[in-house]
Amino acid sequence: MRRNQSELTETATIQRILNSTNIGRIATIDRDGYPYVTPVNFVAFEGNIYFHSALQGEKLDNIRREPRVCFEVDVPLAYLDIAFDPTRPTCHLHQFYHCVIIRGTASVVEDAGRKVDALNALIRKHEPRTHFRPVDPETPQVKACEVVEIQPVSITAKSDLAQGKDDVFRTRLARYFAGRGLPGDAETSEAIMADLD
C-alpha cells in the first residue's frame, strides 16, 4: 500500500467496514481473460464473504473456470469541495472513504447447511430491525439460488481521512464537515477527530 498511514490492519475495524455496506464488487476473469466486475449483495460471515446468485450466469461460469477472485467494498465519506478553501487548486478537491480489498478463492457452496447459514446471515444483515422466518434447506428459494463463498487469501483495507496532513489542517477539515451537514459529513468529521486522538 502506497500510503501506509491510511492502512487498516485491525480485524474488528475491517469487519466494521464490511458490515457498514450491503453492496460489494467481485472481479472474476472471463473466458477471454478480461476482468469482469459484478456488484453483489454480500455478508462477511465467519471469516468468509458470501453472496447469492441465480443458478446460472457469467460470474458463476468464470468462478468455476478460475476460482481466484478479487472482492472490493468502499464506503464513500465526505467530498472536500471548493468552498472549503476557494484559493486551493482544483486538483486538491478530494473524496474521503473507507475500503476493503480481498483476494481469495471463490466456490459455489455445496453443503446445504452452510448454504442455509450463509443465506440467513445475509438476510440478518439486510433486515437488522425486522423479525424474519429463517430459511431452511426445504425453502423453495434456497433451491432456486446458488450461494458463493469467497475464502480470503489476503485482505487490505484503508481509511482515507487526510492522515498525511498536519493536525491543524485535519481539525479544520473535521470542523468544516461538522458544520456543512451534507451526507457523510458527520461520519467523516467524527472519524477524523477519533483518528487524531
C-alpha positions in Angstrom: 0.0 0.0 0.0 1.5 3.3 -1.1 0.0 5.4 1.7 0.9 3.4 4.8 -0.6 5.9 7.2 -4.1 5.1 5.8 -3.7 1.3 6.1 -6.1 -0.5 8.5 -5.0 -3.8 10.0 -7.3 -4.4 12.9 -9.7 -7.2 12.2 -12.6 -5.5 14.1 -12.2 -2.3 12.1 -12.1 -4.2 8.8 -15.2 -6.2 9.8 -17.0 -2.9 10.8 -16.4 -1.5 7.3 -17.6 -4.8 5.7 -20.7 -4.6 7.9 -21.4 -1.0 7.1 -22.3 -1.5 3.4 -24.5 -4.1 1.6 -23.0 -3.9 -1.9 -19.6 -5.2 -2.8 -18.0 -5.9 -6.2 -16.5 -9.2 -7.2 -13.9 -9.3 -10.0 -13.7 -12.6 -11.9 -11.8 -13.4 -15.2 -13.9 -14.2 -18.2 -13.2 -16.8 -20.9 -11.2 -14.2 -22.9 -9.0 -13.2 -20.0 -10.8 -9.9 -19.2 -11.7 -8.9 -15.7 -15.5 -9.0 -15.2 -16.8 -6.9 -12.2 -20.2 -7.5 -10.8 -21.9 -5.8 -7.9 -23.4 -8.2 -5.4 -25.3 -8.1 -2.1 -23.0 -9.8 0.4 -22.3 -10.7 4.0 -19.0 -11.2 5.8 -19.7 -14.3 7.9 -17.4 -16.4 9.9 -14.3 -15.2 8.1 -15.5 -15.5 4.6 -17.6 -13.5 2.1 -20.9 -14.9 0.9 -23.4 -13.8 -1.7 -26.2 -15.4 -3.6 -26.9 -15.5 -7.3 -29.0 -17.1 -10.0 -28.3 -20.8 -10.8 -26.5 -19.8 -14.0 -24.6 -16.8 -15.2 -21.3 -15.4 -16.4 -19.8 -14.8 -12.9 -20.6 -18.5 -11.9 -19.1 -19.7 -15.2 -16.0 -17.6 -14.5 -15.6 -18.8 -10.9 -15.9 -22.4 -12.0 -13.2 -21.9 -14.6 -10.9 -19.7 -12.5 -11.7 -19.6 -8.7 -9.2 -16.8 -8.0 -11.1 -13.6 -7.5 -10.9 -10.1 -6.0 -13.7 -8.7 -3.9 -14.0 -5.0 -3.0 -16.2 -2.7 -0.9 -16.0 1.0 -0.5 -17.8 3.4 1.8 -17.8 7.0 0.4 -17.5 9.6 3.1 -17.4 13.4 2.7 -16.3 15.2 -0.5 -13.9 18.1 0.0 -15.3 20.9 -2.2 -14.1 24.3 -3.4 -16.0 26.1 -0.6 -13.5 24.7 2.0 -10.8 26.9 0.5 -11.5 28.7 -2.8 -7.8 29.5 -3.2 -6.7 25.9 -3.3 -6.0 24.4 -6.7 -9.0 22.4 -8.2 -6.9 19.3 -8.2 -6.9 19.4 -4.4 -10.6 18.6 -4.2 -10.9 15.1 -2.7 -13.3 12.3 -1.8 -12.7 10.6 1.6 -13.6 7.0 2.0 -13.1 3.6 3.7 -12.3 0.5 1.5 -11.5 -3.2 1.8 -10.0 -5.3 -0.9 -9.9 -9.1 -0.6 -8.1 -11.5 -2.8 -9.4 -15.0 -2.4 -10.7 -18.2 -3.8 -14.4 -18.5 -4.7 -16.6 -21.6 -4.9 -20.3 -22.5 -5.0 -21.4 -23.7 -1.6 -22.4 -27.3 -2.0 -23.1 -28.1 1.7 -26.8 -27.5 2.3 -26.3 -26.5 6.0 -23.6 -24.0 5.1 -25.7 -22.6 2.3 -28.7 -22.0 4.7 -26.5 -20.5 7.3 -25.0 -18.0 4.8 -28.4 -17.1 3.4 -29.8 -16.4 6.9 -26.7 -14.3 7.8 -27.3 -12.3 4.6 -30.9 -11.7 5.5 -30.0 -10.7 9.0 -27.5 -8.2 7.6 -30.1 -6.6 5.3 -33.0 -6.8 7.7 -31.5 -5.9 11.1 -34.6 -4.4 12.6 -37.2 -6.9 11.3 -38.0 -10.3 12.6 -37.9 -12.8 9.7 -38.6 -16.5 9.4 -35.2 -18.2 8.8 -34.9 -20.2 5.6 -34.1 -23.9 5.7 -33.0 -26.5 3.1 -36.6 -27.1 2.1 -37.4 -23.4 1.5 -38.1 -23.1 -2.3 -36.0 -20.0 -2.7 -33.0 -21.9 -1.3 -33.1 -24.4 -4.1 -33.6 -21.6 -6.6 -30.3 -19.9 -6.0 -26.6 -20.6 -5.6 -24.5 -19.2 -2.7 -20.9 -18.4 -3.4 -18.2 -18.4 -0.7 -15.0 -16.4 -1.0 -12.2 -17.6 1.3 -9.7 -14.8 1.7 -6.1 -15.3 0.8 -5.2 -11.6 1.6 -7.0 -8.6 2.9 -6.0 -5.0 2.6 -8.0 -2.0 3.9 -7.7 1.7 4.3 -9.5 4.8 5.5 -8.6 8.0 3.7 -9.0 10.6 6.4 -6.3 13.1 5.4 -3.7 11.2 7.5 -0.8 12.8 5.6 -1.8 16.3 6.7 -1.0 18.1 9.9 -3.3 18.1 12.9 -4.3 21.7 12.5 -5.4 21.1 8.9 -7.3 17.9 9.9 -9.0 19.6 12.8 -10.1 22.4 10.4 -11.4 19.7 8.0 -13.4 18.0 10.7 -15.0 21.3 11.9 -15.8 22.2 8.3 -17.6 18.9 7.7 -19.4 19.1 11.1 -20.8 22.4 10.1 -21.5 21.7 6.4 -24.1 19.0 7.1 -24.0 17.0 3.8 -24.4 13.2 3.7 -21.3 11.6 5.0 -20.0 14.8 6.7 -20.8 13.9 10.3 -19.2 10.4 10.0 -16.1 11.9 8.3 -15.8 14.6 11.0 -16.1 12.0 13.8 -13.6 9.6 12.1 -11.0 12.4 11.6 -11.3 13.5 15.2 -11.1 9.9 16.5 -8.0 9.4 14.4 -6.4 12.5 15.9 -6.9 11.2 19.5 
